[in-house]
Amino acid sequence: MEVAELRSKVVKLRKALKRTDGGNVPERMWRWLEKKQYIEDALLMDSVEKAAEFINSEIDDLYGAVPYGGSRHSVRNEEDNGDGVDEVQEESTPGVGEYTTARAKVLSEILAAIADERPDVTEFRRTMLDGRLLSLKEASTILDAPEDTLGELRTLELRKLGSILASDYVGWSEEEAIWYVLTGVTPKLRTIRVRGRGKLPNEHRPFQHEVTLTVLPWVPAKEVERAYRNIQKQLLEESSRETGVRILDVVQFCWAQFRKTRATAPWRVYFERWNQTYPNKEFPNWRNFREYYLRGTKAATPSYKLPEIKPTAEKQEETRAANEYWIKKLESYRTLSDRFVEITFREPQG
């Protein structure tokens, strides 16, 4: 077995398993596997299929240890009232501790054993696979070109069965359920799943991001907290330190006042309106009130890291330009006082 043959097999296997990286094995990762002697160990195995499965497992573990580090990044263009909407999505399965991993393996085997007895699974294997399980090589061939090997009708039945299994067994992915049907390989229970969705900036919106965590309820809370903290580190330029509520109330109050009239006013006016509205939270002077606004705006505005995506060169340039535009625009919003302070009351004469 040669290194090139092994690497090619690993890529094909990861594509067959529908891994979120599209089967790609970056050069840097392959060098790391060589450095840790995983490649050397794989080359000593008695078949290229076993060796590829071993390397695939190590890659999955490495990706799982770094949420979003091994995730899928994609850019999606949609139509929204005639305007192009650019969206980036990330998916990942964070690594978990020894206890959670061990428990997940137990539950994975239990679910697979139950599924083995399902009439729909046994019937598909009997009629479509001649009552046997396929080798990794045979399954890869089917999944690479299913219509050519199974036929269109059988392919639809296989996809439908995979979808049903993924729905019935919480924590299974549809792709691994299909792989299980063909080979009997136990699907890996996904204890924590992360899905990120970001709107790329343009002239009508700043960069925004949201994260959805799907967690099996028995996973220890500390595992979820650790995964979420890792995600925050990768998405935010800022720390998660909280500020006082009053400083944010001032910012919200100023923007609400501005939106009512769409007109600027001196800071003294906003300061007096605040003191009249909240007499128990009065400020001593308008300068102190303005300082709260400036600090609060900076504290309230999220500082996101742009995701590492690989769109076209043209799209990269558009995204970079739009992001710079919004940085400048938000900075101008943070200094609304420049417009407000331009108008000042004159003290009465005499």
Sequence and secondary structure as in RCSB ss.txt:
>XXXX:A:sequence
MEVAELRSKVVKLRKALKRTDGGNVPERMWRWLEKKQYIEDALLMDSVEKAAEFINSEIDDLYGAVPYGGSRHSV
RNEEDNGDGVDEVQEESTPGVGEYTTARAKVLSEILAAIADERPDVTEFRRTMLDGRLLSLKEASTILDAPEDTL
GELRTLELRKLGSILASDYVGWSEEEAIWYVLTGVTPKLRTIRVRGRGKLPNEHRPFQHEVTLTVLPWVPAKEVE
RAYRNIQKQLLEESSRETGVRILDVVQFCWAQFRKTRATAPWRVYFERWNQTYPNKEFPNWRNFREYYLRGTKAA
TPSYKLPEIKPTAEKQEETRAANEYWIKKLESYRTLSDRFVEITFREPQG
>XXXX:A:secstr
  HHHHHHHHHHHHHHTT TTTT   HHHHHHHHHTTHHHHHHTSS HHHHHHHHHHHHHHHHHHSTTTT EEEE
EEEEETTEEEEEEEEEE     HHHHHHHHHHHHHHHHHHHT HHHHHHHHHHSTTS   HHHHHHHHHSHHHHT
 HHHHHHHHHHHHHHHHHSTT  HHHHHHHHHH       SEEEEEEEE  BTTB  EEEEEEEE TTS HHHHH
HHHHHHHHHHBSS      HHHHHHHHHHHHHHHHH     HHHHHHHHHHH GGG  SSHHHHHHHHHHHHHHH
S  B        HHHHHHHHHHHHHHHHHHHHHHTTHHHHTTS       
